[in-house]
Amino acid sequence: MTGEAGLRAAVRAWIADDPDAADRAELRALLDRADAGAELRDRFAGRLRFGTAGLRGTVAAGPNRMNRAVVRAATAAVASWLLESGPGATGPGVGVVVGCDARHRSADFADEVARVLAGAGIAVHLLPRPCPTPLLAFAVRQLGTAAGVMITASHNPAADNGYKLYLSDGAQVIPPADAEIENRIASLGPLAQVPVAEAGSPLIIRHGDEVAQAYLDAVAGPEARRPAGPPLHVVYTPMHGVARDLMLRAVRQAGFASPHVVAAQAEPDPDFPTVAFPNPEEPGALDLALADARRLGAELVLASDPDGDRLAVAVPEPAAGPEGTAGPEGAAGGVGGWRVLTGDQLGALLGASLLERTALQPAPQARVVASTIVSSTLLAKIAAAAGAGYAETLTGFKWIARASDGRPGTRFVFGYEEALGYEVGDVVRDKDGIGAALAMLWLATSAKAAGRCVLEVYDALETAHGVHLTSQLTLRTAEPTRIMSRLRADPPAEFGGEPLTGVLDLADGTDGPGIGGPALPAADVLIFRLAGARVVLRPSGTEPKIKCYLEITEPLAGRSLTAARQAAAQRLGPLRSALDAVLAQA
């Protein structure tokens, strides 16, 4: 049975198996609407795939949406995998820790996860809700559980929610576990046959504040304590998310002055009413925080994303600073006397600061810092100058967090990716916007005590290691796989008159040591190298588009920092145009 009749039959079959009365009613209402055919086809075009770290999609009824039925199926598959193939999930001191943010239906989905796990005989540790994602990642190792599940869609639009899975090492799920769980979801029988415990099951343990305090003791410990110097005047926004309370406690415990919190964005609100898109990378997302900073004469702006795992930073631009201060246009966002640092700039600043702070620790050569194949290469040069190890990983913190795994005798100091994700030490084996904020407060306080601003600290890094100008370009396409295959088969010989010096295809991974570290797993990534430049292409894991990352490097070579930055900026425009043309022809 195909066509309209087949679609309606599939909808009725889903309704019969859906455990949620409201979702069943929603689908019945769509069946009764004459104009709902396109909507139903989209909802039943497939099933949300258990991909990068888990599930993510629009909250609504149907297999291609986030809802109780989809959460039940995923959790049943996770439970089955843990019991049969994973590290084990039953017995004393093990189980699964579950947390959620404040998005629409997050609490309901977290309860569903807990009841399905308990129904499978697995102990569940429920964190107080809502909570930031870094707390859940920390809790996996703190509580010694076999896994962790966080209900969150991070910085996605308000209509979305998601399901993120962590393994027993406190890091996000990686292959082959994700594919094995996806296969179990696909082969799952009727949802009515999935055992579901009562909410009051003795297997469901509800935790108080003890996990959060353990996290604070670790992230705001002696190494994070405020350095000597005058206090900073800071503005902070949680962007309607769930990080505020834990962030403020961490700041106080580390000895820093409490920041001014943007009032209109202080409380969790799943509709994110003051921002068009709740992602601190998006233009306009920091407008309210910057307005407060200008009004109050602040020295630093910190912004969390809705689940608290990312951090954005803005700093004032000196009215008249040293030559080259603040970088060229395009290097970061200048907004009304303030500069929003790029993820690469902040990654270099924090990495250099943490390497300097750990230089006197035993075996400094054992330190490892990490970034990804799409991030700036500046951190690698900073690490080399500091006598520390460097690892370059595939995109995603499931790889960054494991950058020093399998390298005996090393210790992880810092990792980042350009999308505002930072991991300070190994307290949390994932990006942690709270730990990163403390590191940024330390850096800015130390700079102020030395009579410098943050932008001058960054200027010093580029003076020492050369200008590193990064940019991104996105091609929206329904055929990302075809375009990547075409570029593999017939790569360009040049970009804008600049010949390629090499092409690295990660389709089969790397056999020996990877780029700056261990061998890399297979990935749909192409890296085009030019003299003093690099272009990295990869399809998005969640949207129909190809993401392109450009980097131009310019050594000073006797020039001023301003001149080197101008030279990099002059090369960027033609390189972007050439890349546009190559993609249009592919």
N, C-alpha and C positions, 0 to 999 in steps of 0.2 A: 504494500500500500504506500503510495507516494503522493506528493503534492499536498494540497490543502487538507484532504482527508487524512493523510498520514500525519501531518502536523497536528491536527486536532486530536488524533488518537494518542500521539505522544504526550500532548499536554494533559489529557485525561489520565493517562497512566501515571504521569508524574504526580498529579493531584492525589491520586489514590494512595501514593506511597509517601507523600509529604507529611512530616510530623507536625507542621505548624499550621494552626487553623487560619491565621491571618494571611499566610502565604497561599494557602489553598483558595481562600476567598478572592485574593488578588488575581489569581489565574482564572478562576471562574468568571470574574468580571471582564477580563480580557477576552475570554471565549465568547462572551455575550455581545461584545462590541464589534460592529461591522468593519470599523476602521483600524482594528488592532492586528491585522495580519503581519505587517512588517515588524512590529514590536515582538510578537510571538515568535516569528522566524528568527529574530536575533537572539531572543532568550533561549531558544532551543537549537541554535546553530551548532552547538557543541557543549562541552562541559568545561568549566574552569579547570585549567591544567595545574597540577601540583608542580610548579616550576621553581623559579629562583626563590629559595627559602620557604616556599609554601604557595598560598593562594592570595589573589587580590582581584577585586572587581566591584562593580556597582551593587549596592544592597537592594535586592528585589527578589521576587520569586522566580524559580526556574533554574535549570542546570548551568546556565551560562552567567549566573549571578551569585552574589554572596548571600546566603540564607541558612537557616537551621538545617535544612536537608543536606546541603553541600558540606556544612561544617560536620554534621553527623557522619557522613560518608568518609570525609578526610580523617576524622578522629578514629573511626573504626579501623581504617587502614593503618594509621599510625600505631594504634594499640596492637594490632595483629603483627605488624613488623617488629615492634619492640619485643613482643613475647616470643616470636619465632626466630627473628634474624638479628635483632639489635643487641645492645649490651645487657638486656634484662631489665625488668621494670617492677618485679614483685619482690617481696621480702622486706625486712626491716632496713630503714635508711635509704630506700630507693623510691622510685615512683616518677611522677611528672609534675613540674611546677607550671602553674597556669596564671597568666595575667592579662589585663586588657586596658586599652585606653578609653577615652570618653566619646568615641564616635557612635553614630547611630547603631544600636543593637549590639554594641560591643559586650555589654554585661550579659545579655541573653546568650550570645555565642560562647562566651567563656563558661557560663553555666552548662551549656550543652557539651562542651569539651569535657568538663569535669565529670558529668554524669555518664558519658559514654566510656571514659577511661575507667571510672569506678565500676561500671557495668562489666568491664572486661577483667575486673579483679586487680586493677592497678591503683595504687595509692596516689592521691592528688593533693598537691600543696597549692592552695589558692592564696594569691597575694592580695592585700587590700586593694580595692579598686576606687578610682582608676589609678594606674601607675605608669611611669615611663618605661620604655622598652629596655634601656640599660639595666634597670633594676631586675627585670626578668632574666636577662642574660647573666647577670651576676648571681642570681639566686640558684641557677642550675648547679653551679659548682659549690656555692655556699651550703646548699641543702643536700648535695650529693645525689641529685636525681639522675635518672637515665635520659631525660629529655626535658625540654621546656616548650610551651606553646604560648605565644603572645598574639592576642587579637588586636590588630592594628593595621592601618593602611598608611602609616607614616605621614608623609606630606602630600598624599594624593588629594584630589578634590573631595568636597564634603560628602558627596553621594557614595563614596567608596568605603569599603572595609576590607580586611585581610586576615590572614592566618599565617603566622611565621613560626617555623619549627627550629628549635635548637637541639643539638646533640649533647651527650653527656660531658663533652669537653667545654661546654659553654659557648660554642660557636655555631653559626648557622649550618643547616644541613647541606651536605655536598654529595656529588655522585659517588657511588651508585645508589645511595640510600634514597635520594629523591625520586629516581626512576622506579625503584622497587616499590615505594609507597604509591606512586602514580599507578603502577600496574595493579596493585591491590585495590585501589579505588575503582578502577575500570572493571575488575572482576567481582566486585561486591554484589551480593544478592539484594533482595528487598530490604529497605531500611527498617521495616517493621520487625525484621528478625535480629536487628542489632540490639543487644542487651543494654538497657539504660537504667542506671541506678536512681534512686530517689535523691532529692537535693540534700537530705539529711543523712546520707550514707556515712557510716563511720570511716570509710576509706577517704572521704573528702575532709582534709585538714585546712582550717581557715587560720592563716597567720595574722599576727598583729604587726607591730612596728619593728620587731626584732630583726627582720631581714633588711629593712631600710637602714636601721642603725648600723648594722654590720657593713653595709655598703658605704655609708658615710665614713665610718672609721677607716675603711680601706682607701676610698678615693680622696678623702680630705685628711689623710694622715700626715705625719711629720714632713714628708718630702713636698707636700702641697701647701704647707703653711706659708702665710704671707711673709714676704721678705721685708727687711727694714726699708723704711722710706715713707713719704707722705701718703695719705690715703688717696684713692682714686674716686672720682665722681662718675658713677656708672648708671646707665639706663638699661633695663632688661625687659624683654617681652617674651612671654611663653607662647604667643600667637594663638591664643584660645586653646592651647593644648594642656598637657598634664604634667609638665616638668616643673612648674613654678615652685611648689612646696619643697620638693627635694632639692632643687637648685638653691633656694634661699637658705635651707638648712646647711647645705654643703659650703656655701659661701661664708656663712657665719662660723661654722666649725673650723674652717681653714684660716680664720682670723681676718678676713676681709670685711670691709664695711658693707652693709646691706645696700643693694642697688635700688634705685627708683624703678618701680614696676609700672609699665604702661597700663593705666587703669582700664581702658576700653578693651584690652586683650588679656586681662589678668585671669579671668575665670574660664574653665573648660567650657567650650561651646561647640557642639558637633556641626553647627551651621557655619562657623567661621565668618561671622557677619561683617567684619571690617576689612577682609582681604578677598580679592577676587580668586586667589589660588593660595592655599596655606603652605607655601613653600618659600622659605627665606631667600632662595635664589631668584625668585621671580621679581621683575621690576614692580615697585610699588609696595611690596610686602612689608618693607621696613619704614614706610612713610611716617606712621604714627610714632614709632620709636625715635626716628631722626628728628621729628618735630619737637618731641619732649627734650631730646638732647640739646637742640639749639636753644630752646627756651630756658633750660636749666644750666647751660654752660657745662655740660658733661664732657668727660674726656674719653669715654668708651661706650659703645653700644654692643650689647650681647643679645642674640635672638635664638631661641630654640625653635625647632619645628614641632608639629603637634604631638609627636610621641617622645620628644626629648633626646633623640639619638644623634641629631645633627646640630651644628652651631654655626651661626653667621655672626660676623664681627664687622663693625664700622668704626672708623677713627676720624678725628678732625684733621683736615688738611691745614698745614701751617700757612698763614697768610703770606709769609716770605720765608722760605726755608732754604737749606743748602741746595746747591745746583743738583737737579735731577730728582729732588724729593717728590714722592707720590707716583712716579711712573708715568708712562705715556697714556694717552687716551686709548681705551680698549683694554688696558691692563687690569683695571678694576673700575667699579662704578663710582663716579663722582656725583654727589647729590647735595647741593646747597651747602658747600663748605665741608662736607663729610665725604669720606671715601669708604665704600663697601669693599672689603678685601675679597679677592677671589679665593676659591678653595685652595688653589695652588700656592698663592701667596701666604695664606694662613698656615698651610701645611709646611712650607719652608720655615716660616717664623717659629712655629711650635717645635718642629723637628730640631732646628738649630739650638733653640733654648734648652730643650731637654737633653740634648747631647752635651751642651756646655755644663748643665747642672749635674750630669752624671759622670763627668770626665775624671773625677777623683775617686770614683768607686773602684773596687778591685776588678782586675782584668777588663779594662775599658775596651779592649779589642773584641771582647765577647758580645758587646752590644750590637743589636740589630735594629735598623729602622726599615720601613717598607712603604712603598706606594705602588700604584698600578700602572699597567702599560699605557693607560690614557692620561695619566697625570704627568706633571712637569718632571723633567730630569734634574731639576735643581737640587732636590733632596739627596740624590745619589752623590753629587759633588760635595755637598756639605758633609755627608757621612764619611766620604773618603778623606777629607781634610781633617776630620775629627778622629780618624783611626778606627772607625766603627764599620760594621758590616752593613750591607744594603741588599734588599731583596725587592725585585719587581714582580708583581703578581698579576693574574687576571683581575678584571674588575669585580668588585664585591668584597665585603668584609668577611665572607666565608673563606676567602683566600688570604686576605691581609692578616686576619687574626692567627692564621696558621703559618705565617711566613717564617718563623724560626723553628717550627716543628721539624723533626728529622735532622736538626743541625745541633748535635750534642755540644754542650758547653757554652751555648749562646743564651742570651736573654733579650727578650723583646722590649724595646724602649718606647717606640712610637710607630704608628702607621696612619696613613691617610689616603683618601681618594678625593678627587677634585670636586665631587658633589657635596662638599661641606661635611664630610664624615671623618672623624678623628678618633684614634684609639691611643690613650696615654697609658703606657705600661700594660700589665696584663691583669689588672683588677677586673676589667670587663673584656671578654674576648669578642668584642663587637664595637661598632662605633658608639661613642658615649659623649653626648653634648655637654653633660655636666662636668665630667672629668676634664674635657677640653676647655670649658669655661674657666675652671680653676687654673689650668696651665696658662691661659691667656691673661688672666688677672695677675698671675705671678710675673709674666713677661712684661706687661704694661707697668706694673708697680716698680719693677726693677729698672726699667728704662727711665721712668720718671725720676727715680732716685738718682740716676746718673745724668740727669739733665737732658735726656733725649726723648723724642716721641717715637711711637711705633713705626711710623713710616721711615724715620731715619735708621731704625734697626734693619728694616728691609733693604734700604739703600745700601747699607754696609754689606749685606749678603750678596747683592748683585754686583757691587764693586769688586768683591773678592772672587766671585764665581762666574760673572758674566750675566748679561740680561737674558731672562727666560720669559718670553711673551707667549701666552697661551690663549687659544680661542676655540670656539666650537661652532659647528655648522650641522644642521639637521636636514636630511632629505626625507620627506614623507612619501612613502611609496607602498603600494599593495604587493610589490614583488621584491622585497629585500634580498631573498635568497637568489633570485635570478641575477640581480645586479652584482651581488658579491661573486657569483660564479663567473660572470662575464669579465669582471675585473681580474679574477684569478687567471682566466684563460688568456686575456689580452691586456696586461697591465700597461698603464701609460708610460712613455719613455721620459716624460718631463711634466712639470707643473709650471705653467707660466714662463717657459723659457729656461727654467732651472732643471737640469738633468737629474734623474734619480741616481743615487749611489748604491741603492740596494732595496730589496723587497723581502719582507719576512711574512710568511703565511703560517698562521698558527692552526690551520685546519687539522693537522695531525699532531699538534703539540710540539714540544722540543725534546729531543732524546737526551742530550747532555744538560749541563747547567743552563738554566734559562737566562733571561735577560737580567743580569745582576743577581742571580740567585739560583734555586733549584730548577729542575726541569718543569716546564709549564704543561698543564693538561691541554688537550685539544680544545680549540675554540674557534668560532667563526669570526676571525680577526685578520685584517691585513694591515701591515705597517710599511709605509713607503718612506724611505729615508732620502733626504737631500743634504747638500752641504749646509750645515747650520740650520737644519729644519727637519721636521718629522710630521707625517700625517698618518693618523690611525683611524681605521674604519671598522665599525662593528654594527650589526643589526641590533635594535633594541630588543630586550627580552620580554617586553610587555606591550609594545605598541608597534604599528606597522610603519617603521621608519628606520633609516640608517643614521647612526650617530657618528660624526666625524670630529676628531680632536686634532688641532694644529698646535705645533710649538715651533717658535723661532728662537734661536740662541745667537747672541752677539757678544763676543768677548770685548772688553774695553779696548785692549790693544793700544794703549796710549791715548785713547779718546776719553772725553768726559762721560760720565754716566748718562747725562742728557743726550749727548750725541749718539751713544750706543742704543739708547732707547728709541730715539728718532729713527735710526737705521732699521731697527726691528719693526717698528710700526709701519715704515714705508714698504717693507717686504710683505707684511701681513695681508694688505688689501689685494695685491695681485695673486698671492697664493690662494686666498679664499675664492677669488673669481675663477682661477684655473681649476680648482677643485669642483666648483659649481659646474663648469663646462664638462669636465670629465664625467661627473655623475649624470648629467643630462644626456650624454651620448651613450652611456652604458646600457 
